[in-house]
Amino acid sequence: MLAALAVALLGPALVGPPAAGQEPPAPAPGPGAPAPDGGEAVDVDALRHQYEELVGAEADVLVEYDLAGARLAELLPQVQAAGEAVRRADAAVVTAQADLATAREEEATADAAAAEARARVRAAEERLRDYAVEAYMDSGDTAAMGAVFDIIDGDAGPLAERGYRRTVGDQQRTLIDDLAAARDASRRALAAARGAEAEAEDQAVQVERLRTEADAALEESTRLAREAADERRRQEELITQIRSRKVSIEARITSLEKAADGIAALLAAFQGTEEDWVAGAVDIRIPREGGVISSEFGPRLHPILSYTRLHAGADIGAPAGSPVLAAGNGIVVSAEARGGYGNVVVVSHGHSLSTVYAHNTSFEAQVGQIVEQGDVIARAGSTGLSTSPHIHFETRIKGVPVNPRSILVPEDDATWGKDDDDGDGIRNCRDVEPADPERPVADGAGDDDGDGQPNGGDVLRQPLQPPG
């Protein structure tokens, strides 16, 4: 897709901006003159290819635009959830910090209790020492004194303590009990303080880890959402650029096609005083010897923009450079380049009828020249909005295109060209071959059937009535 976009958006422009206004017609070229400036062949295939590529690129980018939008819609709830997780983690951190502060206060309390217990132990030890000394002085009992010091040092076993208890009085027993209680209280206080502090520290570490993870999740989801939003903006910009290029091509094509309006205005001015068209008033034939209509008059899909429009004439296959023949007697009123028509010749035949021959590669007639049916007036080509060499042939009444088949003599009524294939002295373009007794041919310079055509080879529209 990126390659298509690069070609479609960054490649060399195949179309230029439409002209600000129509230039005055150049002087009419002489016979055999090459295409004048502006009559160059428009590369319709390249134009169509670029337009189709833009259409395809637009479709691709729209898909990417929708995907980015869907991705963004998917990520936004994740960003919100991550934000909520961060807020919960922050609250948990506050709670953990409060718990840690409480644990430290409890640790301080436990330290104070331990200090108090130690003081009690020291006091009890002092009393026991005093008693041991007194007992020794009174009785000389070194064993009793040694047992007391063992108890003070914590080296006496249960049997020694029980034995000692039997030998001492109530006061001493109370001292021993106080010492043991003080020791137990000190140990419990220290253990509780350390446990509370460790638990609070573990909780604080765990909460900090959770907050770090929540922050990372929020950062990642935010990054992805930002990337999706940036991608969507990029696709939107591409869509804008593509559509701008499409509009440029459409404007170029429209500008080329609107050049046809000049023909209608030209003919309206030239034929303003002519009599109205009457069916059969002028003999009109296909403008190519052996020519066959390959594309009819009527609605047709636009070759580039893909919408239905009027195909205002009939297309006749013709190799490049082959002769384009005048379809009937008349006068050349235009021979110039006209936008989408390329190099076009317009012939007026009287009776408000004119014929148009478009996409020529060169001219063989000039404005004001009188031509006869079958005269070479141009060479076929593919100038203007044309995909291949052919003759675009129009028949117009008062400048308005009509179906050429409603004007043309039926194809089986006459042979074509300026030769005389049957040697009867009548050139093919006006000869009926073979002779049809029901469609007699009049000879001479008169106009026996009143159709506006001299008799010489004229196909009588109505059988002649015998005199009288």
C-alpha positions in Angstrom: 0.0 0.0 0.0 2.8 2.4 0.8 4.3 2.0 -2.7 0.9 2.8 -4.2 0.6 5.8 -2.0 4.1 7.0 -2.9 3.3 6.8 -6.6 -0.2 8.2 -6.2 0.8 11.1 -3.9 4.5 11.8 -4.5 5.0 10.7 -8.1 5.3 13.2 -11.0 2.0 14.9 -11.7 0.3 13.6 -14.7 -2.2 16.4 -14.8 -1.9 20.1 -14.6 -4.3 22.8 -13.3 -7.2 23.7 -15.5 -6.7 26.7 -17.7 -8.0 29.9 -16.3 -9.7 30.7 -19.6 -10.0 29.5 -23.1 -7.3 30.9 -25.4 -8.4 32.5 -28.7 -8.3 30.0 -31.6 -5.0 29.9 -33.4 -5.0 30.6 -37.1 -6.3 27.7 -39.1 -3.6 25.2 -40.1 -3.2 24.3 -43.7 -3.7 20.8 -45.2 -1.3 18.2 -43.7 -0.4 20.5 -40.8 0.6 18.7 -37.6 -1.3 19.1 -34.4 -1.1 22.6 -33.1 -0.1 23.5 -29.5 -2.7 22.1 -27.2 -3.6 19.3 -29.5 -1.1 16.8 -28.1 -2.3 13.4 -27.1 -3.5 13.4 -23.5 -2.2 10.2 -21.9 -5.6 8.9 -20.9 -4.3 5.5 -19.9 -1.9 7.2 -17.5 -4.6 9.5 -16.3 -7.0 6.6 -15.7 -4.2 4.6 -14.0 -3.4 7.4 -11.7 -7.0 8.1 -10.9 -7.7 4.3 -10.3 -4.5 4.2 -8.1 -5.8 7.1 -6.1 -9.2 5.5 -5.7 -7.5 2.2 -4.6 -5.1 4.1 -2.3 -8.1 6.0 -0.8 -9.8 2.7 -0.1 -6.7 1.3 1.5 -6.2 4.3 3.7 -9.8 4.4 4.7 -9.3 0.8 5.9 -6.2 1.8 7.9 -8.1 4.9 9.2 -10.9 2.7 10.5 -8.4 0.2 12.0 -6.6 3.0 13.8 -9.9 4.3 15.0 -10.9 0.8 16.3 -7.5 0.4 17.9 -7.9 3.8 19.6 -11.4 2.9 20.8 -9.9 -0.4 22.2 -7.0 1.3 23.9 -8.9 4.2 25.5 -10.7 2.0 28.1 -7.3 0.4 28.8 -5.8 3.8 29.5 -8.7 4.6 31.8 -8.4 1.3 33.6 -4.6 1.8 34.0 -5.3 5.3 35.4 -7.7 3.8 37.9 -5.1 1.2 38.8 -2.5 3.9 39.4 -4.9 5.8 41.6 -5.7 2.6 43.6 -1.9 2.0 43.9 -1.3 5.5 45.1 -4.0 5.0 47.7 -2.4 1.7 48.7 1.0 3.4 49.0 -0.5 6.0 51.3 -2.1 3.2 53.4 1.2 1.2 53.4 3.1 4.3 54.5 0.7 4.9 57.3 0.9 1.2 58.3 4.7 1.5 58.2 4.6 4.6 60.4 2.3 2.7 62.8 4.7 -0.3 62.8 7.6 2.0 63.6 5.7 3.6 66.4 4.9 0.1 67.7 8.6 -0.8 67.3 9.5 2.3 69.4 7.0 1.2 72.0 8.4 -2.3 71.9 11.9 -0.9 72.2 10.7 1.1 75.3 9.2 -2.1 76.7 12.4 -4.0 76.0 14.4 -1.3 77.7 12.1 -1.5 80.7 12.4 -5.3 80.8 16.1 -5.0 80.6 16.0 -2.6 83.5 13.9 -5.0 85.5 16.3 -7.8 84.7 19.2 -5.8 85.8 17.4 -4.9 89.1 16.5 -8.6 89.7 20.1 -9.6 89.0 21.4 -7.1 91.5 19.1 -8.4 94.1 20.0 -12.0 93.5 23.7 -11.1 93.6 23.1 -9.3 96.9 21.3 -12.4 98.2 23.9 -14.7 97.0 26.6 -12.7 98.8 24.5 -12.6 102.0 23.9 -16.3 101.9 27.5 -17.1 101.4 28.5 -14.8 104.3 25.9 -16.4 106.6 26.4 -20.1 105.6 29.4 -20.3 103.4 27.2 -22.2 100.9 29.2 -21.8 97.7 26.9 -24.2 95.9 23.9 -22.0 96.6 25.8 -18.9 95.5 27.0 -20.6 92.3 23.4 -21.7 91.5 22.2 -18.1 91.9 24.9 -16.8 89.5 24.0 -19.6 87.0 20.4 -18.4 87.1 21.6 -14.8 86.6 23.8 -15.8 83.7 21.1 -18.0 82.2 23.2 -21.1 82.5 21.1 -23.0 85.1 19.0 -25.8 84.0 15.4 -26.6 85.1 16.7 -29.1 87.8 19.1 -26.6 89.2 16.4 -23.9 89.3 13.9 -26.3 91.1 16.7 -27.3 93.5 17.5 -23.8 94.2 13.9 -22.9 94.8 13.7 -25.5 97.5 16.6 -23.9 99.3 15.6 -20.2 99.1 12.9 -18.3 100.8 9.7 -16.7 99.4 11.4 -13.4 98.7 14.1 -15.0 96.6 11.5 -17.0 94.7 9.7 -13.8 93.9 13.0 -12.4 92.6 13.5 -15.4 90.4 10.0 -15.2 89.0 10.4 -11.5 88.3 13.6 -12.2 86.4 12.0 -14.9 84.3 9.0 -12.7 83.6 11.2 -9.8 82.6 13.2 -11.9 80.3 10.0 -13.3 78.6 8.4 -9.9 78.3 11.6 -8.5 76.7 11.8 -11.3 74.2 8.1 -11.0 73.3 8.3 -7.3 72.9 11.3 -7.4 70.7 9.9 -10.2 68.5 6.6 -8.3 68.1 8.3 -5.1 67.2 10.5 -6.8 64.7 7.6 -8.7 63.2 5.5 -5.6 62.9 8.3 -3.7 61.3 9.2 -6.4 58.8 5.5 -6.9 57.8 5.1 -3.2 57.3 8.3 -3.0 55.3 7.2 -6.0 53.1 3.8 -4.3 52.6 5.4 -1.1 51.6 7.7 -2.8 49.2 4.8 -4.8 47.6 2.7 -1.7 47.3 5.5 0.3 45.7 6.0 -2.6 43.2 2.3 -2.6 42.4 2.4 1.2 41.9 5.5 0.8 39.6 3.7 -1.8 37.6 0.5 0.4 37.4 2.6 3.4 36.3 4.3 1.3 33.6 0.9 -0.1 32.4 -0.5 3.5 32.2 2.6 4.7 30.4 2.4 1.8 27.9 -1.3 2.1 27.2 -1.0 5.9 26.9 1.8 5.4 24.4 -0.1 2.9 22.3 -3.2 5.2 22.4 -1.1 8.1 21.3 0.4 6.1 18.5 -3.1 5.0 17.4 -4.3 8.6 17.4 -1.2 9.8 15.5 -1.7 7.0 13.0 -5.3 8.0 12.6 -4.3 11.6 12.0 -1.7 10.5 9.4 -4.3 8.5 7.6 -6.7 11.4 7.7 -4.0 13.6 6.2 -3.4 11.0 3.5 -7.1 10.9 2.7 -7.1 14.7 2.4 -4.1 14.6 0.0 -5.5 11.8 -2.1 -8.9 13.5 -2.4 -7.1 16.7 -3.3 -5.3 14.9 -6.1 -8.5 13.3 -7.3 -10.2 16.7 -7.4 -7.2 17.9 -9.5 -7.6 15.1 -12.0 -11.4 15.5 -12.1 -11.0 19.3 -12.6 -8.5 18.6 -15.5 -10.9 16.1 -17.1 -13.9 18.4 -16.6 -11.9 21.3 -18.1 -11.0 19.1 -21.2 -14.6 18.0 -21.6 -16.1 21.4 -21.3 -14.2 22.5 -24.3 -17.0 20.9 -26.3 -19.3 23.7 -25.2 -17.3 26.0 -27.6 -18.5 23.9 -30.6 -22.2 24.4 -29.7 -21.6 28.2 -29.4 -19.7 28.2 -32.7 -22.4 26.4 -34.5 -25.2 28.5 -33.0 -23.5 31.6 -34.4 -22.7 30.0 -37.8 -26.1 28.3 -38.4 -28.3 30.9 -36.7 -30.1 31.8 -40.0 -30.2 28.3 -41.6 -33.4 26.5 -42.3 -34.5 23.8 -39.8 -33.4 20.2 -40.3 -35.6 17.9 -42.2 -34.9 14.2 -42.2 -33.0 13.1 -45.3 -32.2 16.7 -46.3 -28.5 15.9 -46.4 -26.7 12.8 -47.5 -24.3 11.8 -44.7 -22.1 8.7 -44.7 -19.7 7.1 -42.2 -16.4 9.1 -42.4 -14.2 6.2 -43.1 -14.1 3.8 -46.0 -15.3 0.4 -44.7 -15.8 2.1 -41.3 -17.7 0.2 -38.6 -19.2 1.9 -35.5 -17.6 0.3 -32.4 -19.2 2.5 -29.7 -22.7 3.8 -30.1 -24.2 7.2 -29.2 -25.9 7.2 -25.7 -25.1 6.7 -22.0 -21.7 5.3 -21.4 -19.5 4.7 -18.4 -16.8 7.5 -18.1 -13.5 5.8 -18.9 -11.8 7.5 -16.0 -14.2 8.8 -13.4 -16.5 5.8 -13.6 -19.9 7.6 -13.8 -22.4 7.3 -16.6 -22.5 10.2 -19.0 -23.7 10.9 -22.6 -21.4 9.6 -25.3 -22.3 12.3 -27.8 -21.2 10.5 -30.9 -20.2 7.2 -32.5 -16.7 5.8 -32.4 -15.3 4.3 -35.6 -12.1 2.3 -35.4 -9.3 3.7 -37.4 -5.5 3.3 -37.4 -3.4 6.3 -36.5 -2.8 8.4 -39.6 -5.6 6.8 -41.7 -7.8 9.3 -43.6 -10.8 10.9 -42.0 -13.4 11.6 -44.8 -16.0 14.3 -44.9 -19.3 12.6 -44.2 -21.1 15.0 -46.6 -20.8 18.2 -48.7 -20.2 21.3 -46.6 -17.9 23.9 -45.3 -15.2 23.6 -42.6 -16.1 25.9 -39.7 -13.4 24.8 -37.2 -10.1 22.9 -37.4 -8.3 23.3 -34.1 -7.5 21.7 -30.7 -10.4 21.7 -28.3 -9.6 20.1 -24.9 -11.0 16.6 -24.6 -11.7 16.5 -28.3 -8.0 16.9 -29.1 -7.6 18.0 -32.8 -11.2 18.4 -34.1 -12.7 19.3 -37.4 -16.3 20.7 -37.6 -18.1 20.8 -41.0 -21.4 22.6 -41.5 -23.7 20.9 -44.1 -26.7 23.3 -44.2 -30.2 22.6 -42.9 -28.8 23.2 -39.4 -26.8 20.0 -39.6 -23.1 19.8 -38.8 -20.6 16.9 -38.3 -17.7 16.7 -35.8 -14.5 14.6 -36.2 -12.4 14.4 -33.1 -9.1 13.0 -31.8 -7.2 13.6 -35.1 -3.5 13.5 -35.3 -3.3 16.2 -38.0 -5.5 18.3 -40.3 -6.0 18.0 -44.1 -8.5 20.9 -44.3 -8.7 24.4 -43.0 -11.4 26.8 -41.8 -13.5 28.1 -44.7 -12.7 25.3 -47.1 -15.5 23.8 -49.1 -15.4 20.0 -49.0 -17.3 17.3 -50.8 -18.4 14.0 -49.4 -15.4 11.7 -49.3 -12.7 14.4 -49.2 -9.9 13.7 -46.7 -10.2 16.4 -44.0 -7.9 15.0 -41.3 -5.8 12.0 -40.2 -7.1 9.7 -37.4 -5.3 9.8 -34.1 -5.7 9.7 -30.3 -5.4 13.3 -29.2 -7.4 14.7 -26.3 -9.3 12.4 -24.0 -8.8 9.3 -26.1 -7.6 5.8 -25.1 -6.6 4.7 -28.6 -6.6 5.9 -32.2 -10.2 6.2 -33.6 -12.6 8.6 -35.1 -15.1 10.2 -32.7 -17.9 11.2 -35.1 -20.8 13.4 -34.1 -23.9 14.7 -35.9 -25.4 17.9 -34.5 -28.6 19.8 -35.3 -28.3 23.4 -34.3 -25.3 22.4 -32.2 -27.0 19.7 -30.2 -25.6 16.2 -30.6 -28.1 13.6 -32.0 -27.6 9.9 -32.7 -25.6 9.6 -35.9 -27.6 6.6 -36.9 -30.7 8.8 -37.3 -28.7 10.9 -39.8 -26.5 8.4 -41.7 -27.7 6.7 -44.8 -28.0 3.0 -44.0 -24.7 1.2 -44.4 -26.0 -1.2 -47.1 -27.2 1.6 -49.3 -23.9 2.7 -50.7 -20.2 1.8 -50.9 -17.7 4.3 -49.6 -14.7 6.2 -50.8 -13.8 8.3 -53.9 -13.0 5.4 -56.2 -15.4 4.1 -58.8 -15.3 0.3 -58.1 -18.0 -0.6 -60.6 -16.8 1.8 -63.4 -20.2 3.5 -63.9 -18.7 6.9 -63.7 -20.1 7.6 -60.2 -17.6 7.5 -57.3 -18.4 5.0 -54.6 -19.4 7.5 -51.9 -22.4 8.5 -53.9 -23.0 5.3 -55.8 -25.8 2.7 -55.1 -24.2 -0.7 -55.7 -25.8 -2.8 -57.1 -28.6 -0.8 -58.6 -31.8 -1.2 -56.8 -34.9 -0.7 -59.0 -36.9 0.3 -56.0 -34.3 2.9 -55.1 -33.5 4.5 -58.5 -30.5 6.8 -59.0 -31.0 10.0 -60.9 -28.3 11.5 -63.1 -27.7 15.1 -64.1 -27.3 18.3 -62.4 -30.9 18.7 -61.3 -32.6 17.8 -58.1 -35.5 15.7 -59.2 -36.6 14.6 -55.8 -36.1 17.9 -54.1 -33.8 16.6 -51.4 -31.3 19.4 -51.8 -28.8 17.0 -53.5 -27.9 17.1 -57.2 -29.0 14.1 -59.2 -25.5 12.9 -60.0 -25.6 9.6 -58.2 -28.3 10.7 -55.8 -30.3 8.0 -54.1 -33.9 9.1 -54.7 -35.8 9.4 -51.4 -39.1 8.9 -53.2 -39.6 7.2 -56.6 -40.0 9.8 -59.3 -43.5 10.2 -60.6 -43.9 10.1 -64.4 -44.6 13.6 -65.9 -48.2 14.5 -66.0 
